[in-house]
Each structure stands twice: as structure tokens, then as C-alpha cells.
């Protein structure tokens, strides 16, 4: 659901980026950004513990 259906719905709605938290050991967080062709590309990947010590804007371009 999160990796297929929601992704299509987000792209259709024009949502520019979304974050996914995997329930793996380090709780990996992946930032996806909408590209010009209407698909999402992985922009960044990091452990949740590290991410929580930063501001979300630190991971976004411009």
C-alpha cells in the first residue's frame, strides 16, 4: 500500500516529496522527490536517529 498505491496517489496530487521510515534495524528514512516526468526519485537515505538531530530543511534543495 505505502510503496505502490500511495505513491501513485501522491504523484497524481502533485505532492513534491515524501518520507518513508522503514522498520529495519536503524529505522532507515528515505526522502523521495517528484521528478518532471511525474515519478518519484530517491533523494536521500539516512538512519532515523541521525535525521531527528537535524531540521527537515537541511535535507531539501533550495
C-alpha positions in Angstrom: 0.0 0.0 0.0 2.7 2.6 1.0 5.1 1.8 -1.8 2.6 1.4 -4.7 -0.9 2.8 -4.2 0.0 5.8 -2.0 2.9 6.7 -4.3 0.6 6.9 -7.3 -1.9 9.0 -5.4 0.8 11.4 -4.1 2.2 11.8 -7.6 -1.2 12.4 -9.1 -1.9 15.0 -6.4 1.5 16.7 -7.2 3.0 16.2 -3.8 6.6 17.3 -4.3 8.2 15.0 -1.7 7.5 12.4 0.9 9.5 10.5 3.6 9.3 6.7 4.2 10.5 5.2 7.5 11.5 1.5 7.2 11.1 -0.7 10.2 14.6 -2.2 9.7 17.3 -2.1 12.4 18.4 1.5 12.1 14.9 2.6 11.0 16.1 4.0 7.7 14.4 7.1 6.4 14.2 7.7 2.7 13.2 11.0 1.1 11.6 10.8 -2.3 11.1 13.8 -4.6 8.7 14.1 -7.6 10.6 14.5 -10.9 9.5 16.3 -14.0 8.1 13.1 -15.5 5.7 12.6 -12.7 7.6 9.8 -10.9 9.5 9.9 -7.6 13.2 9.5 -7.3 15.1 8.7 -4.1 16.8 11.9 -2.9 18.3 10.9 0.4 18.6 8.0 2.8 19.6 8.1 6.4 19.1 6.5 9.9 16.1 8.0 11.8 18.3 8.7 14.9 20.6 10.9 12.8 17.6 12.6 11.0 16.0 13.5 14.3 19.1 15.6 15.2 18.6 17.8 12.1 16.0 20.0 10.6 14.0 18.7 7.6 15.0 21.8 5.6 18.6 20.6 6.0 17.8 17.8 3.5 16.0 19.8 0.9 17.4 21.7 -2.1 16.7 25.3 -2.5 
